Amino acid sequence: MLHRNLIGQRLLALCLLGWLLFNYPLLALFGGAGDWFGLPAIYAYLFIAWALLIVLMAWVAEQRPDRQRRTAPAQRGHQATVAGGSVSSD
């Protein structure tokens, strides 16, 4: 549950970053600039910012729970359950 909350907060932060990237002050910087990679600067900026947001959102959405949760079952010890009882395999 905590992991989902963290992912939601990170996605919200990325949404705010996208809002900032595609809003007036930054777009105005690239409106009259020259060419980037043979394209008008505004088009290159929009494509790069859009691609960056997609990559960051995919990275956040695909993150796994923290390392402690993934390794917790392995650290519980080597125990096997046999016919209703617990037997240590040490």
N, CA, C and O atoms as a GROMACS GRO file, in nm:
protein
  360
    1MET      N    1   0.083  -0.119   0.000
    1MET     CA    2   0.000   0.000   0.000
    1MET      C    3   0.087   0.125   0.000
    1MET      O    4   0.060   0.220  -0.072
    2LEU      N    5   0.192   0.123   0.082
    2LEU     CA    6   0.281   0.237   0.090
    2LEU      C    7   0.352   0.258  -0.044
    2LEU      O    8   0.374   0.372  -0.085
    3HIS      N    9   0.386   0.149  -0.111
    3HIS     CA   10   0.453   0.159  -0.241
    3HIS      C   11   0.364   0.226  -0.344
    3HIS      O   12   0.411   0.308  -0.422
    4ARG      N   13   0.235   0.193  -0.346
    4ARG     CA   14   0.142   0.256  -0.440
    4ARG      C   15   0.129   0.405  -0.414
    4ARG      O   16   0.121   0.484  -0.507
    5ASN      N   17   0.129   0.443  -0.286
    5ASN     CA   18   0.120   0.583  -0.250
    5ASN      C   19   0.243   0.658  -0.299
    5ASN      O   20   0.232   0.771  -0.347
    6LEU      N   21   0.360   0.596  -0.286
    6LEU     CA   22   0.483   0.658  -0.331
    6LEU      C   23   0.484   0.674  -0.483
    6LEU      O   24   0.526   0.777  -0.534
    7ILE      N   25   0.437   0.573  -0.554
    7ILE     CA   26   0.428   0.582  -0.700
    7ILE      C   27   0.333   0.694  -0.740
    7ILE      O   28   0.362   0.770  -0.833
    8GLY      N   29   0.220   0.704  -0.672
    8GLY     CA   30   0.124   0.811  -0.702
    8GLY      C   31   0.183   0.949  -0.680
    8GLY      O   32   0.159   1.040  -0.759
    9GLN      N   33   0.261   0.964  -0.574
    9GLN     CA   34   0.324   1.093  -0.547
    9GLN      C   35   0.428   1.126  -0.654
    9GLN      O   36   0.439   1.241  -0.696
   10ARG      N   37   0.503   1.027  -0.696
   10ARG     CA   38   0.604   1.051  -0.800
   10ARG      C   39   0.538   1.084  -0.934
   10ARG      O   40   0.587   1.170  -1.007
   11LEU      N   41   0.429   1.017  -0.967
   11LEU     CA   42   0.360   1.048  -1.091
   11LEU      C   43   0.298   1.187  -1.088
   11LEU      O   44   0.295   1.257  -1.189
   12LEU      N   45   0.248   1.227  -0.972
   12LEU     CA   46   0.196   1.363  -0.957
   12LEU      C   47   0.308   1.466  -0.976
   12LEU      O   48   0.287   1.569  -1.039
   13ALA      N   49   0.425   1.439  -0.921
   13ALA     CA   50   0.539   1.528  -0.939
   13ALA      C   51   0.578   1.537  -1.086
   13ALA      O   52   0.614   1.645  -1.135
   14LEU      N   53   0.573   1.424  -1.158
   14LEU     CA   54   0.604   1.426  -1.300
   14LEU      C   55   0.498   1.503  -1.379
   14LEU      O   56   0.530   1.568  -1.479
   15CYS      N   57   0.375   1.496  -1.336
   15CYS     CA   58   0.268   1.573  -1.400
   15CYS      C   59   0.294   1.722  -1.384
   15CYS      O   60   0.278   1.800  -1.478
   16LEU      N   61   0.334   1.761  -1.264
   16LEU     CA   62   0.368   1.902  -1.241
   16LEU      C   63   0.490   1.944  -1.323
   16LEU      O   64   0.495   2.056  -1.373
   17LEU      N   65   0.587   1.855  -1.336
   17LEU     CA   66   0.703   1.884  -1.420
   17LEU      C   67   0.660   1.904  -1.565
   17LEU      O   68   0.708   1.996  -1.631
   18GLY      N   69   0.571   1.819  -1.613
   18GLY     CA   70   0.519   1.835  -1.749
   18GLY      C   71   0.446   1.966  -1.766
   18GLY      O   72   0.458   2.033  -1.869
   19TRP      N   73   0.369   2.004  -1.666
   19TRP     CA   74   0.298   2.132  -1.672
   19TRP      C   75   0.398   2.246  -1.683
   19TRP      O   76   0.376   2.340  -1.760
   20LEU      N   77   0.506   2.240  -1.607
   20LEU     CA   78   0.608   2.344  -1.615
   20LEU      C   79   0.680   2.344  -1.749
   20LEU      O   80   0.707   2.449  -1.806
   21LEU      N   81   0.712   2.225  -1.799
   21LEU     CA   82   0.785   2.216  -1.926
   21LEU      C   83   0.705   2.268  -2.045
   21LEU      O   84   0.761   2.323  -2.139
   22PHE      N   85   0.574   2.250  -2.041
   22PHE     CA   86   0.490   2.288  -2.155
   22PHE      C   87   0.411   2.415  -2.131
   22PHE      O   88   0.308   2.437  -2.194
   23ASN      N   89   0.458   2.500  -2.041
   23ASN     CA   90   0.390   2.624  -2.012
   23ASN      C   91   0.469   2.742  -2.068
   23ASN      O   92   0.580   2.725  -2.118
   24TYR      N   93   0.412   2.860  -2.058
   24TYR     CA   94   0.463   2.980  -2.123
   24TYR      C   95   0.612   3.011  -2.103
   24TYR      O   96   0.682   3.025  -2.203
   25PRO      N   97   0.664   3.021  -1.983
   25PRO     CA   98   0.802   3.072  -1.973
   25PRO      C   99   0.904   2.988  -2.050
   25PRO      O  100   0.990   3.043  -2.118
   26LEU      N  101   0.895   2.857  -2.039
   26LEU     CA  102   0.992   2.774  -2.110
   26LEU      C  103   0.964   2.767  -2.260
   26LEU      O  104   1.058   2.766  -2.340
   27LEU      N  105   0.839   2.763  -2.298
   27LEU     CA  106   0.809   2.760  -2.441
   27LEU      C  107   0.852   2.888  -2.510
   27LEU      O  108   0.893   2.886  -2.626
   28ALA      N  109   0.843   3.001  -2.440
   28ALA     CA  110   0.883   3.129  -2.498
   28ALA      C  111   1.034   3.134  -2.523
   28ALA      O  112   1.080   3.202  -2.614
   29LEU      N  113   1.111   3.061  -2.442
   29LEU     CA  114   1.256   3.058  -2.463
   29LEU      C  115   1.294   2.996  -2.596
   29LEU      O  116   1.393   3.036  -2.658
   30PHE      N  117   1.217   2.899  -2.641
   30PHE     CA  118   1.250   2.826  -2.762
   30PHE      C  119   1.171   2.872  -2.884
   30PHE      O  120   1.193   2.821  -2.994
   31GLY      N  121   1.080   2.966  -2.866
   31GLY     CA  122   0.996   3.012  -2.976
   31GLY      C  123   1.072   3.079  -3.089
   31GLY      O  124   1.043   3.054  -3.206
   32GLY      N  125   1.169   3.162  -3.058
   32GLY     CA  126   1.241   3.234  -3.162
   32GLY      C  127   1.383   3.188  -3.181
   32GLY      O  128   1.458   3.246  -3.260
   33ALA      N  129   1.423   3.082  -3.110
   33ALA     CA  130   1.560   3.031  -3.122
   33ALA      C  131   1.582   2.969  -3.259
   33ALA      O  132   1.487   2.948  -3.335
   34GLY      N  133   1.705   2.940  -3.290
   34GLY     CA  134   1.741   2.883  -3.421
   34GLY      C  135   1.693   2.741  -3.439
   34GLY      O  136   1.586   2.702  -3.392
   35ASP      N  137   1.775   2.663  -3.508
   35ASP     CA  138   1.741   2.524  -3.537
   35ASP      C  139   1.820   2.429  -3.448
   35ASP      O  140   1.935   2.455  -3.414
   36TRP      N  141   1.756   2.320  -3.411
   36TRP     CA  142   1.821   2.210  -3.341
   36TRP      C  143   1.804   2.086  -3.427
   36TRP      O  144   1.691   2.050  -3.463
   37PHE      N  145   1.910   2.023  -3.461
   37PHE     CA  146   1.906   1.899  -3.539
   37PHE      C  147   1.828   1.916  -3.669
   37PHE      O  148   1.765   1.822  -3.717
   38GLY      N  149   1.832   2.036  -3.725
   38GLY     CA  150   1.762   2.062  -3.851
   38GLY      C  151   1.614   2.093  -3.835
   38GLY      O  152   1.544   2.109  -3.935
   39LEU      N  153   1.566   2.103  -3.713
   39LEU     CA  154   1.425   2.135  -3.686
   39LEU      C  155   1.419   2.269  -3.614
   39LEU      O  156   1.514   2.308  -3.547
   40PRO      N  157   1.307   2.339  -3.627
   40PRO     CA  158   1.292   2.459  -3.544
   40PRO      C  159   1.305   2.421  -3.396
   40PRO      O  160   1.261   2.314  -3.354
   41ALA      N  161   1.365   2.508  -3.318
   41ALA     CA  162   1.396   2.478  -3.178
   41ALA      C  163   1.272   2.442  -3.097
   41ALA      O  164   1.278   2.356  -3.010
   42ILE      N  165   1.160   2.506  -3.126
   42ILE     CA  166   1.038   2.477  -3.049
   42ILE      C  167   0.992   2.333  -3.070
   42ILE      O  168   0.947   2.267  -2.976
   43TYR      N  169   1.002   2.284  -3.194
   43TYR     CA  170   0.961   2.145  -3.222
   43TYR      C  171   1.056   2.046  -3.157
   43TYR      O  172   1.012   1.947  -3.099
   44ALA      N  173   1.185   2.073  -3.165
   44ALA     CA  174   1.283   1.984  -3.103
   44ALA      C  175   1.264   1.982  -2.952
   44ALA      O  176   1.268   1.876  -2.890
   45TYR      N  177   1.242   2.100  -2.892
   45TYR     CA  178   1.220   2.107  -2.747
   45TYR      C  179   1.095   2.030  -2.706
   45TYR      O  180   1.098   1.954  -2.610
   46LEU      N  181   0.987   2.048  -2.779
   46LEU     CA  182   0.862   1.978  -2.746
   46LEU      C  183   0.879   1.827  -2.754
   46LEU      O  184   0.833   1.754  -2.667
   47PHE      N  185   0.946   1.780  -2.859
   47PHE     CA  186   0.965   1.636  -2.875
   47PHE      C  187   1.055   1.581  -2.766
   47PHE      O  188   1.024   1.475  -2.710
   48ILE      N  189   1.165   1.649  -2.734
   48ILE     CA  190   1.257   1.600  -2.632
   48ILE      C  191   1.192   1.601  -2.494
   48ILE      O  192   1.207   1.505  -2.418
   49ALA      N  193   1.120   1.707  -2.460
   49ALA     CA  194   1.052   1.714  -2.330
   49ALA      C  195   0.944   1.608  -2.319
   49ALA      O  196   0.928   1.545  -2.214
   50TRP      N  197   0.869   1.587  -2.427
   50TRP     CA  198   0.764   1.486  -2.429
   50TRP      C  199   0.823   1.346  -2.410
   50TRP      O  200   0.772   1.266  -2.331
   51ALA      N  201   0.931   1.316  -2.484
   51ALA     CA  202   0.996   1.185  -2.473
   51ALA      C  203   1.054   1.164  -2.333
   51ALA      O  204   1.045   1.055  -2.277
   52LEU      N  205   1.113   1.268  -2.276
   52LEU     CA  206   1.168   1.259  -2.142
   52LEU      C  207   1.059   1.227  -2.039
   52LEU      O  208   1.080   1.144  -1.951
   53LEU      N  209   0.945   1.293  -2.050
   53LEU     CA  210   0.835   1.266  -1.957
   53LEU      C  211   0.784   1.122  -1.970
   53LEU      O  212   0.754   1.058  -1.870
   54ILE      N  213   0.775   1.073  -2.091
   54ILE     CA  214   0.729   0.935  -2.112
   54ILE      C  215   0.827   0.836  -2.049
   54ILE      O  216   0.786   0.741  -1.983
   55VAL      N  217   0.956   0.858  -2.069
   55VAL     CA  218   1.057   0.768  -2.012
   55VAL      C  219   1.052   0.773  -1.860
   55VAL      O  220   1.058   0.669  -1.795
   56LEU      N  221   1.042   0.892  -1.803
   56LEU     CA  222   1.037   0.904  -1.657
   56LEU      C  223   0.911   0.840  -1.599
   56LEU      O  224   0.918   0.775  -1.495
   57MET      N  225   0.797   0.857  -1.666
   57MET     CA  226   0.673   0.795  -1.616
   57MET      C  227   0.680   0.643  -1.626
   57MET      O  228   0.633   0.573  -1.536
   58ALA      N  229   0.738   0.591  -1.732
   58ALA     CA  230   0.753   0.446  -1.744
   58ALA      C  231   0.846   0.393  -1.636
   58ALA      O  232   0.821   0.287  -1.579
   59TRP      N  233   0.954   0.465  -1.609
   59TRP     CA  234   1.048   0.423  -1.506
   59TRP      C  235   0.982   0.420  -1.368
   59TRP      O  236   1.002   0.326  -1.291
   60VAL      N  237   0.904   0.523  -1.338
   60VAL     CA  238   0.836   0.528  -1.208
   60VAL      C  239   0.731   0.418  -1.198
   60VAL      O  240   0.720   0.352  -1.095
   61ALA      N  241   0.655   0.398  -1.304
   61ALA     CA  242   0.548   0.298  -1.301
   61ALA      C  243   0.602   0.155  -1.292
   61ALA      O  244   0.535   0.068  -1.236
   62GLU      N  245   0.719   0.130  -1.345
   62GLU     CA  246   0.775  -0.005  -1.346
   62GLU      C  247   0.865  -0.034  -1.228
   62GLU      O  248   0.918  -0.145  -1.218
   63GLN      N  249   0.886   0.061  -1.138
   63GLN     CA  250   0.970   0.036  -1.022
   63GLN      C  251   0.908  -0.068  -0.932
   63GLN      O  252   0.786  -0.074  -0.916
   64ARG      N  253   0.993  -0.150  -0.875
   64ARG     CA  254   0.947  -0.253  -0.783
   64ARG      C  255   0.954  -0.202  -0.641
   64ARG      O  256   1.017  -0.100  -0.615
   65PRO      N  257   0.889  -0.272  -0.549
   65PRO     CA  258   0.899  -0.231  -0.408
   65PRO      C  259   1.045  -0.227  -0.365
   65PRO      O  260   1.132  -0.288  -0.428
   66ASP      N  261   1.070  -0.156  -0.259
   66ASP     CA  262   1.208  -0.139  -0.216
   66ASP      C  263   1.276  -0.273  -0.189
   66ASP      O  264   1.210  -0.376  -0.175
   67ARG      N  265   1.405  -0.270  -0.184
   67ARG     CA  266   1.485  -0.391  -0.172
   67ARG      C  267   1.450  -0.471  -0.046
   67ARG      O  268   1.455  -0.594  -0.048
   68GLN      N  269   1.416  -0.404   0.060
   68GLN     CA  270   1.387  -0.471   0.186
   68GLN      C  271   1.266  -0.563   0.173
   68GLN      O  272   1.265  -0.673   0.229
   69ARG      N  273   1.165  -0.520   0.099
   69ARG     CA  274   1.045  -0.604   0.082
   69ARG      C  275   1.075  -0.724  -0.007
   69ARG      O  276   1.023  -0.833   0.017
   70ARG      N  277   1.160  -0.706  -0.109
   70ARG     CA  278   1.190  -0.817  -0.200
   70ARG      C  279   1.274  -0.924  -0.132
   70ARG      O  280   1.260  -1.042  -0.163
   71THR      N  281   1.362  -0.885  -0.040
   71THR     CA  282   1.450  -0.982   0.022
   71THR      C  283   1.397  -1.034   0.155
   71THR      O  284   1.458  -1.124   0.214
   72ALA      N  285   1.287  -0.980   0.204
   72ALA     CA  286   1.235  -1.021   0.334
   72ALA      C  287   1.204  -1.170   0.343
   72ALA      O  288   1.242  -1.232   0.443
   73PRO      N  289   1.137  -1.234   0.245
   73PRO     CA  290   1.110  -1.377   0.258
   73PRO      C  291   1.237  -1.461   0.262
   73PRO      O  292   1.238  -1.565   0.328
   74ALA      N  293   1.342  -1.421   0.195
   74ALA     CA  294   1.466  -1.498   0.194
   74ALA      C  295   1.539  -1.487   0.326
   74ALA      O  296   1.619  -1.576   0.359
   75GLN      N  297   1.516  -1.383   0.403
   75GLN     CA  298   1.587  -1.364   0.529
   75GLN      C  299   1.516  -1.429   0.647
   75GLN      O  300   1.567  -1.424   0.759
   76ARG      N  301   1.403  -1.488   0.626
   76ARG     CA  302   1.327  -1.547   0.736
   76ARG      C  303   1.391  -1.676   0.787
   76ARG      O  304   1.354  -1.723   0.895
   77GLY      N  305   1.483  -1.732   0.716
   77GLY     CA  306   1.548  -1.856   0.759
   77GLY      C  307   1.511  -1.969   0.666
   77GLY      O  308   1.421  -1.958   0.582
   78HIS      N  309   1.581  -2.078   0.684
   78HIS     CA  310   1.555  -2.195   0.600
   78HIS      C  311   1.467  -2.291   0.678
   78HIS      O  312   1.517  -2.378   0.748
   79GLN      N  313   1.336  -2.275   0.666
   79GLN     CA  314   1.243  -2.363   0.735
   79GLN      C  315   1.151  -2.428   0.634
   79GLN      O  316   1.112  -2.366   0.534
   80ALA      N  317   1.118  -2.550   0.660
   80ALA     CA  318   1.027  -2.621   0.574
   80ALA      C  319   0.911  -2.671   0.659
   80ALA      O  320   0.930  -2.709   0.774
   81THR      N  321   0.792  -2.671   0.603
   81THR     CA  322   0.676  -2.718   0.676
   81THR      C  323   0.649  -2.863   0.634
   81THR      O  324   0.634  -2.894   0.516
   82VAL      N  325   0.644  -2.950   0.735
   82VAL     CA  326   0.621  -3.092   0.707
   82VAL      C  327   0.500  -3.138   0.788
   82VAL      O  328   0.505  -3.137   0.911
   83ALA      N  329   0.394  -3.178   0.722
   83ALA     CA  330   0.273  -3.235   0.783
   83ALA      C  331   0.226  -3.155   0.904
   83ALA      O  332   0.206  -3.210   1.011
   84GLY      N  333   0.210  -3.027   0.887
   84GLY     CA  334   0.155  -2.944   0.992
   84GLY      C  335   0.257  -2.896   1.093
   84GLY      O  336   0.223  -2.815   1.179
   85GLY      N  337   0.379  -2.941   1.086
   85GLY     CA  338   0.482  -2.899   1.180
   85GLY      C  339   0.593  -2.825   1.107
   85GLY      O  340   0.600  -2.830   0.984
   86SER      N  341   0.678  -2.758   1.180
   86SER     CA  342   0.786  -2.682   1.123
   86SER      C  343   0.917  -2.750   1.155
   86SER      O  344   0.946  -2.777   1.272
   87VAL      N  345   0.996  -2.776   1.054
   87VAL     CA  346   1.124  -2.843   1.073
   87VAL      C  347   1.233  -2.751   1.019
   87VAL      O  348   1.222  -2.702   0.906
   88SER      N  349   1.336  -2.729   1.096
   88SER     CA  350   1.446  -2.645   1.052
   88SER      C  351   1.538  -2.726   0.962
   88SER      O  352   1.566  -2.842   0.991
   89SER      N  353   1.586  -2.666   0.856
   89SER     CA  354   1.672  -2.739   0.764
   89SER      C  355   1.819  -2.707   0.786
   89SER      O  356   1.901  -2.734   0.699
   90ASP      N  357   1.854  -2.651   0.901
   90ASP     CA  358   1.994  -2.617   0.930
   90ASP      C  359   2.078  -2.737   0.958
   90ASP      O  360   2.197  -2.724   0.984
   0.00000   0.00000   0.00000
